[in-house]
Amino acid sequence: MALKDWEENPDAYQRDEAGEFILKKDGTPRKIPGRPKGSKGKGYNYHSETKAKLKARRSVRLKQKKLSQVRSQLEGLKESTRKSKEALEKIENPNKSKVIDEGDIEELTPNLQKALKEQDVIFQSNEGPQAEFLAAGELDVLYGGAAGGGKSFAMIVDPLRYCHRAAHRALILRRSMPELRELIDKSRELYPKAFPGCKFREVEKLWNFPSGAKVEFGFLERDADVYRYQGQAFSWIGFDEITHLPTEFSWNYLASRLRTTDSEIIPYLRCTANPGGVGAHWVKKRYVTPYPPNESFKGDDGLTRKFIPARLEDNPYLSSDGRYEQMLKSLPPVQRKQLLEGNWDITEGAAFAEFDPNIHIITPFEVPVHWQRVKGIDYGYASESACIWATIDANDGTLIIYRELYRKGLTGADLGTIITNMELEDPVSISGVLDTAAWARTGTTGPTVGESLVRSGHKLRPADKNRIQGKIQIHEYLKVQQNGRPRLQIFNTCPNLIRELQSIPLSKNNPEDVDTHAPDHAYDALRYLIMSRPRVVDTYAQLRNLRRENSYQPADSEFGY
């Protein structure tokens, strides 16, 4: 009889304390759970087909896992390829700009980035202000300060941002045609390389791009030149060296031409400048003074603005060897501060360098009734009409400017009405002098401006317009007398006259005169007034003499009858 398993392998079965087998319900010994140490498990004896199926399933799972990994890698490669393709289109497609930004370069694969660096790069902005200017999102931006900061080159690059769109129309301006030639020459170097197929029309000073976009060059020698662009629309307008504009009239007018029908195009105003020049005051007031540099702000006209200061060290092409910097250091002090340091508080070539706000500007006070009062008027319609009121200190003869009018778009009748209303607070009628041009007839049958003012009740006579002597007299009035007081003082409520005396430059053609292209309307009114030879008159004595004249006069003063 064959032996039972518990008889052959008794150690594999459970025993109690007495050494007896622990039995199951069926009476057979209970096996010790688990597999004996060192033994091999019998496992399951699968059928060969089942084993093949299990092996195949494991293989499929591994391959699916690898396939998922490959798909993920493929999607990454597809996205990278798409971005590289878009970036390459900007470089290779003639209908799109080759002036690409850093973001475009970063989208390229490492190999393509390396290949691009090995190519002839058409333009790459300098780090710092130049790159900030080209990337600025504000509508109206000034890039100005020290000379050599790369401003002019940035001016011809910036309008290229939309030259791949047919509706884009850009206008680049300078003050004169000779100055404009420099920008045109720079555009000839850049534009054909950036946009193969673009053509320059010499007569019109106009670039035509393959997309249909246009970049036009123009100049503004006078305010009236802006009317050449009347009825036209531009999506980008830029002015290189905007401080050469005497007034902001032209710039404000051009801003009204800024519009486009393409919703993808954002219109921009862009300008560059060095400190100084005939328009330095209004440029500083518009861009520099309101907010700190590099901070966006909203102007009184609602336009978003920013002033980006330029520095020589930001242009590695000029600052590396130090020669250009050394040249700037050799300039006279005023020009050195302007062009090297980018200082906007220094006025170059000011006609009245002796004007001192601490001495010549005073706080308003109530003018005594008996002090003599006079006025000077310079008339303009398209430009400002200026009227300056002055009183003469009866104690020492000091001429005190106590009121001003500075407004454009006035007819002779309008000016007369406004002056009348402004003189309501004065105790007596005020005589004055008026620009001789206001008395001249222009072929019309109506009254002249001078006649209109006289009809309004104003006692006026033609002014002495000797420019050289008038300027000399203003110098005399600005001198400080022995009593420590100048002969001319101005209420701080007359900002336009103060501004012009502070900023008006000397004429480049005639150093004995001021620059007539600069804002000079209040200055002219003051010049007319001073050339009228105002003098101290005792009003009280005049009243006494008037009473004496109106009293009984004997026919023969010697005999009394």
Secondary structure as the mmCIF struct_conf table of DSSP 4:
data_model
#
loop_
_struct_conf.conf_type_id
_struct_conf.id
_struct_conf.beg_label_comp_id
_struct_conf.beg_label_asym_id
_struct_conf.beg_label_seq_id
_struct_conf.end_label_comp_id
_struct_conf.end_label_asym_id
_struct_conf.end_label_seq_id
HELX_LH_PP_P HELX_LH_PP_P1 ALA A 2 LYS A 4
HELX_RH_AL_P HELX_RH_AL_P1 ASP A 5 GLU A 8
HELX_RH_3T_P HELX_RH_3T_P1 PRO A 10 ALA A 12
STRN STRN1 TYR A 13 TYR A 13
STRN STRN2 ARG A 15 ARG A 15
TURN_TY1_P TURN_TY1_P1 GLU A 17 ALA A 18
BEND BEND1 GLY A 19 GLY A 19
HELX_LH_PP_P HELX_LH_PP_P2 GLU A 20 GLU A 20
STRN STRN3 PHE A 21 PHE A 21
HELX_LH_PP_P HELX_LH_PP_P3 ILE A 22 ILE A 22
STRN STRN4 LEU A 23 LEU A 23
TURN_TY1_P TURN_TY1_P2 LYS A 25 ASP A 26
BEND BEND2 GLY A 27 THR A 28
STRN STRN5 PRO A 29 PRO A 29
HELX_LH_PP_P HELX_LH_PP_P4 ARG A 30 ARG A 30
STRN STRN6 LYS A 31 LYS A 31
HELX_LH_PP_P HELX_LH_PP_P5 ILE A 32 ILE A 32
BEND BEND3 PRO A 33 GLY A 34
TURN_TY1_P TURN_TY1_P3 LYS A 37 GLY A 38
HELX_LH_PP_P HELX_LH_PP_P6 SER A 39 GLY A 41
HELX_RH_AL_P HELX_RH_AL_P2 SER A 48 GLU A 92
TURN_TY1_P TURN_TY1_P4 PRO A 94 ASN A 95
BEND BEND4 LYS A 96 LYS A 96
BEND BEND5 LYS A 98 LYS A 98
HELX_RH_AL_P HELX_RH_AL_P3 GLU A 102 GLU A 106
TURN_TY1_P TURN_TY1_P5 GLU A 107 GLU A 107
BEND BEND6 LEU A 108 LEU A 108
HELX_RH_AL_P HELX_RH_AL_P4 PRO A 110 GLU A 118
BEND BEND7 GLN A 119 GLN A 119
BEND BEND8 ILE A 122 ILE A 122
HELX_LH_PP_P HELX_LH_PP_P7 SER A 125 ASN A 126
TURN_TY1_P TURN_TY1_P6 GLU A 127 GLY A 128
HELX_RH_AL_P HELX_RH_AL_P5 PRO A 129 ALA A 135
BEND BEND9 GLU A 138 LEU A 139
STRN STRN7 ASP A 140 GLY A 145
BEND BEND10 ALA A 146 ALA A 146
TURN_TY1_P TURN_TY1_P7 ALA A 147 GLY A 148
BEND BEND11 GLY A 149 GLY A 150
HELX_RH_AL_P HELX_RH_AL_P6 LYS A 151 VAL A 157
HELX_RH_3T_P HELX_RH_3T_P2 ASP A 158 TYR A 162
TURN_TY1_P TURN_TY1_P8 CYS A 163 HIS A 164
BEND BEND12 ARG A 165 ARG A 165
TURN_TY1_P TURN_TY1_P9 ALA A 166 ALA A 167
STRN STRN8 ARG A 169 ARG A 174
BEND BEND13 ARG A 175 SER A 176
HELX_RH_AL_P HELX_RH_AL_P7 MET A 177 ALA A 194
BEND BEND14 PHE A 195 PHE A 195
TURN_TY1_P TURN_TY1_P10 PRO A 196 GLY A 197
STRN STRN9 LYS A 199 ARG A 201
TURN_TY1_P TURN_TY1_P11 GLU A 202 LYS A 205
STRN STRN10 LEU A 206 ASN A 208
TURN_TY1_P TURN_TY1_P12 PRO A 210 SER A 211
BEND BEND15 GLY A 212 GLY A 212
STRN STRN11 LYS A 214 PHE A 219
BEND BEND16 GLU A 221 ARG A 222
HELX_RH_3T_P HELX_RH_3T_P3 ASP A 223 TYR A 229
TURN_TY1_P TURN_TY1_P13 GLN A 230 GLY A 231
STRN STRN12 PHE A 234 PHE A 234
BEND BEND17 SER A 235 SER A 235
STRN STRN13 TRP A 236 ASP A 240
TURN_TY1_P TURN_TY1_P14 GLU A 241 GLU A 241
HELX_RH_3T_P HELX_RH_3T_P4 ILE A 242 HIS A 244
BEND BEND18 LEU A 245 GLU A 248
HELX_RH_AL_P HELX_RH_AL_P8 PHE A 249 ALA A 255
TURN_TY1_P TURN_TY1_P15 SER A 256 ARG A 257
STRN STRN14 LEU A 258 LEU A 258
BEND BEND19 THR A 261 THR A 261
TURN_TY1_P TURN_TY1_P16 SER A 263 GLU A 264
HELX_LH_PP_P HELX_LH_PP_P8 ILE A 265 PRO A 267
STRN STRN15 TYR A 268 ALA A 273
BEND BEND20 PRO A 275 PRO A 275
BEND BEND21 GLY A 277 GLY A 277
TURN_TY1_P TURN_TY1_P17 VAL A 278 GLY A 279
HELX_RH_AL_P HELX_RH_AL_P9 ALA A 280 VAL A 283
HELX_RH_PI_P HELX_RH_PI_P1 LYS A 284 VAL A 288
BEND BEND22 THR A 289 TYR A 291
TURN_TY1_P TURN_TY1_P18 PRO A 293 ASN A 294
STRN STRN16 PHE A 297 LYS A 298
TURN_TY1_P TURN_TY1_P19 ASP A 300 ASP A 301
BEND BEND23 GLY A 302 GLY A 302
STRN STRN17 THR A 304 ALA A 310
HELX_RH_3T_P HELX_RH_3T_P5 LEU A 312 ASP A 314
HELX_RH_AL_P HELX_RH_AL_P10 PRO A 316 SER A 319
BEND BEND24 SER A 320 GLY A 322
HELX_RH_AL_P HELX_RH_AL_P11 ARG A 323 LYS A 329
TURN_TY1_P TURN_TY1_P20 SER A 330 SER A 330
BEND BEND25 LEU A 331 LEU A 331
HELX_RH_AL_P HELX_RH_AL_P12 PRO A 333 LEU A 339
TURN_TY1_P TURN_TY1_P21 LEU A 340 GLU A 341
BEND BEND26 TRP A 344 ASP A 345
HELX_LH_PP_P HELX_LH_PP_P9 ILE A 346 THR A 347
TURN_TY1_P TURN_TY1_P22 GLU A 348 GLY A 349
STRN STRN18 ALA A 350 ALA A 350
TURN_TY1_P TURN_TY1_P23 ALA A 351 GLU A 354
HELX_RH_AL_P HELX_RH_AL_P13 PRO A 357 HIS A 360
STRN STRN19 ILE A 361 ILE A 362
HELX_LH_PP_P HELX_LH_PP_P10 GLU A 366 PRO A 368
TURN_TY1_P TURN_TY1_P24 VAL A 369 HIS A 370
BEND BEND27 TRP A 371 TRP A 371
STRN STRN20 GLN A 372 ASP A 378
BEND BEND28 TYR A 381 SER A 383
STRN STRN21 GLU A 384 ILE A 392
TURN_TY1_P TURN_TY1_P25 ALA A 394 ASP A 396
STRN STRN22 LEU A 399 LYS A 408
BEND BEND29 GLY A 409 GLY A 409
HELX_RH_AL_P HELX_RH_AL_P14 GLY A 412 MET A 422
TURN_TY1_P TURN_TY1_P26 GLU A 423 GLU A 425
BEND BEND30 ASP A 426 VAL A 428
STRN STRN23 SER A 431 LEU A 434
HELX_RH_3T_P HELX_RH_3T_P6 THR A 436 TRP A 439
BEND BEND31 ALA A 440 ALA A 440
BEND BEND32 GLY A 443 GLY A 443
BEND BEND33 THR A 445 GLY A 446
HELX_RH_AL_P HELX_RH_AL_P15 VAL A 449 ARG A 455
TURN_TY1_P TURN_TY1_P27 SER A 456 GLY A 457
STRN STRN24 LEU A 460 PRO A 462
HELX_RH_AL_P HELX_RH_AL_P16 ARG A 467 LEU A 478
BEND BEND34 LYS A 479 LYS A 479
STRN STRN25 VAL A 480 VAL A 480
TURN_TY1_P TURN_TY1_P28 GLN A 482 ASN A 483
BEND BEND35 GLY A 484 GLY A 484
STRN STRN26 PRO A 486 PRO A 486
BEND BEND36 ARG A 487 ARG A 487
STRN STRN27 LEU A 488 PHE A 491
TURN_TY1_P TURN_TY1_P29 ASN A 492 THR A 493
HELX_RH_AL_P HELX_RH_AL_P17 PRO A 495 SER A 503
HELX_LH_PP_P HELX_LH_PP_P11 ILE A 504 ILE A 504
STRN STRN28 PRO A 505 LEU A 506
HELX_LH_PP_P HELX_LH_PP_P12 SER A 507 SER A 507
BEND BEND37 LYS A 508 ASN A 509
TURN_TY1_P TURN_TY1_P30 PRO A 511 GLU A 512
BEND BEND38 ASP A 513 ASP A 513
STRN STRN29 VAL A 514 VAL A 514
TURN_TY1_P TURN_TY1_P31 THR A 516 HIS A 517
BEND BEND39 ALA A 518 ALA A 518
HELX_RH_AL_P HELX_RH_AL_P18 HIS A 521 MET A 531
TURN_TY1_P TURN_TY1_P32 SER A 532 SER A 532
HELX_RH_AL_P HELX_RH_AL_P19 THR A 539 ASN A 550
BEND BEND40 SER A 551 SER A 551
BEND BEND41 ALA A 555 ASP A 556
TURN_TY1_P TURN_TY1_P33 SER A 557 GLY A 560
#
